[in-house]
Amino acid sequence: MNKKIAAIAGVIIIGVLGVFSATKMLKNNEDVSKSNENTITIASELGNVTIEKNPERVVVFDVPTLDTMEELGIDKVVGVPTSDYYDNLEKYNSDDYTKVGSLKEIDLEAIKSLNPDLIIIGGRQSSYYDKLSEIAPTILMSKEQTNYLKSSKGNIDTIAKIFNKEDEVNEKYEKVLSNLSATKEKVNGAEALTVMVNEGNLSVYNENSRYALIYQELGFKNADETIEDSTHGQSVTFEYLSEINPEYLIILDRGSAIGKTSTAKTIMENDIVKSTDAYKNGKMIYLDSYTWYINDGGLNSLNKMAEDISKNIK
């Protein structure tokens, strides 16, 4: 009888321990799940980075990311590069935001002093990635020009996931798609050349360049399909513009984009260019240089890019 009681007692003890063990395992699993919900892994060409969601102190070098954060109401930025900020980003000119170098030269000590939780860079700062990663988790926002819009949307979605703004971003992105579609319909396949003016030098760009949105999403056809792939475009002459003679000349003033004196109109409106159909028919479009050169591909700036073209279609 004593042996039977002892056996029963043993079963009860084992059962209680099993329940306790299962309860503890469930709690551990809940903790792991909670941990996963609070972190996100970001993949880029420079490597994968796991970061805490909703970081409180963020240094941002990538201007389109600032544009997206501003559009989503994310007020976590403590440091930005020295630059000229316009329109919805004008507040970043103030001393409320520590200046941490320029778009090309980073002040590592200034960044360290901010004790950031996250650093966000663009392609211009990629060479600093390893040094920045020693200060705080660092993620790269880059765009694939062969699929410009999808790549830009990927960057926008990354910010939305980090800051739990997925619902808001989906609603706002519908406006972007609507604006792009309406502009494409207005453009209706018109031929164009995209020309960057840089202190008297001219460069043209193809459909897989930094101005890919013009051809991939806004409906223009490139008037010269032989333009070479190049980060800085293909150098051309005024005579070339006259020879190709596209329906539209889409012009970006690099000097204006980087805070220098605007010279594009003075340079472009010479006798050779005046002989083109684009000039004669009032179809020379001068782009918002800052948006297209510095702040392209953000959640708000994509709308501005579409509207920049739409308002100038005749």
Secondary structure as the mmCIF struct_conf table of DSSP 4:
data_model
#
loop_
_struct_conf.conf_type_id
_struct_conf.id
_struct_conf.beg_label_comp_id
_struct_conf.beg_label_asym_id
_struct_conf.beg_label_seq_id
_struct_conf.end_label_comp_id
_struct_conf.end_label_asym_id
_struct_conf.end_label_seq_id
HELX_RH_AL_P HELX_RH_AL_P1 ASN A 2 GLU A 37
TURN_TY1_P TURN_TY1_P1 ASN A 38 ASN A 38
STRN STRN1 THR A 39 SER A 44
TURN_TY1_P TURN_TY1_P2 GLU A 45 LEU A 46
STRN STRN2 GLY A 47 GLU A 52
BEND BEND1 LYS A 53 ASN A 54
BEND BEND2 GLU A 56 ARG A 57
STRN STRN3 VAL A 58 VAL A 60
HELX_RH_AL_P HELX_RH_AL_P2 VAL A 63 GLU A 71
TURN_TY1_P TURN_TY1_P3 LEU A 72 GLY A 73
STRN STRN4 VAL A 77 VAL A 80
BEND BEND3 THR A 82 THR A 82
HELX_RH_3T_P HELX_RH_3T_P1 ASP A 87 ASN A 93
BEND BEND4 SER A 94 SER A 94
TURN_TY1_P TURN_TY1_P4 ASP A 95 ASP A 96
BEND BEND5 TYR A 97 TYR A 97
STRN STRN5 THR A 98 LYS A 99
STRN STRN6 GLY A 101 GLY A 101
BEND BEND6 LEU A 103 GLU A 105
STRN STRN7 ILE A 106 ILE A 106
HELX_RH_AL_P HELX_RH_AL_P3 LEU A 108 LEU A 114
BEND BEND7 ASP A 117 ASP A 117
STRN STRN8 LEU A 118 GLY A 122
HELX_RH_3T_P HELX_RH_3T_P2 GLY A 123 TYR A 128
HELX_RH_AL_P HELX_RH_AL_P4 TYR A 129 SER A 133
TURN_TY1_P TURN_TY1_P5 GLU A 134 ILE A 135
BEND BEND8 ALA A 136 ALA A 136
STRN STRN9 THR A 138 MET A 141
HELX_RH_3T_P HELX_RH_3T_P3 GLN A 145 ASN A 147
HELX_RH_AL_P HELX_RH_AL_P5 TYR A 148 ILE A 162
TURN_TY1_P TURN_TY1_P6 PHE A 163 ASN A 164
HELX_RH_AL_P HELX_RH_AL_P6 GLU A 166 VAL A 187
TURN_TY1_P TURN_TY1_P7 ASN A 188 GLY A 189
STRN STRN10 GLU A 191 ASN A 198
TURN_TY1_P TURN_TY1_P8 GLU A 199 GLY A 200
STRN STRN11 ASN A 201 TYR A 205
TURN_TY1_P TURN_TY1_P9 GLU A 207 ASN A 208
BEND BEND9 SER A 209 SER A 209
TURN_TY1_P TURN_TY1_P10 ARG A 210 TYR A 211
HELX_RH_AL_P HELX_RH_AL_P7 ALA A 212 GLN A 216
TURN_TY1_P TURN_TY1_P11 GLU A 217 GLU A 217
BEND BEND10 LEU A 218 LEU A 218
STRN STRN12 LYS A 221 ASN A 222
BEND BEND11 ALA A 223 ALA A 223
TURN_TY1_P TURN_TY1_P12 GLU A 225 THR A 226
HELX_LH_PP_P HELX_LH_PP_P1 ILE A 227 ASP A 229
TURN_TY1_P TURN_TY1_P13 THR A 231 HIS A 232
STRN STRN13 GLN A 234 VAL A 236
HELX_RH_AL_P HELX_RH_AL_P8 PHE A 238 ILE A 244
BEND BEND12 GLU A 247 GLU A 247
STRN STRN14 TYR A 248 ASP A 253
HELX_RH_AL_P HELX_RH_AL_P9 ARG A 254 ALA A 257
TURN_TY1_P TURN_TY1_P14 ILE A 258 GLY A 259
BEND BEND13 LYS A 260 LYS A 260
HELX_RH_AL_P HELX_RH_AL_P10 ALA A 264 MET A 268
BEND BEND14 GLU A 269 ASN A 270
HELX_RH_AL_P HELX_RH_AL_P11 ASP A 271 LYS A 274
TURN_TY1_P TURN_TY1_P15 SER A 275 SER A 275
BEND BEND15 THR A 276 THR A 276
HELX_RH_AL_P HELX_RH_AL_P12 ASP A 277 LYS A 280
TURN_TY1_P TURN_TY1_P16 ASN A 281 GLY A 282
STRN STRN15 MET A 284 TYR A 286
HELX_RH_AL_P HELX_RH_AL_P13 SER A 289 TYR A 293
TURN_TY1_P TURN_TY1_P17 ILE A 294 ILE A 294
BEND BEND16 ASN A 295 ASN A 295
TURN_TY1_P TURN_TY1_P18 ASP A 296 GLY A 297
BEND BEND17 GLY A 298 GLY A 298
TURN_TY1_P TURN_TY1_P19 LEU A 299 ASN A 300
HELX_RH_AL_P HELX_RH_AL_P14 SER A 301 SER A 310
TURN_TY1_P TURN_TY1_P20 LYS A 311 ASN A 312
#
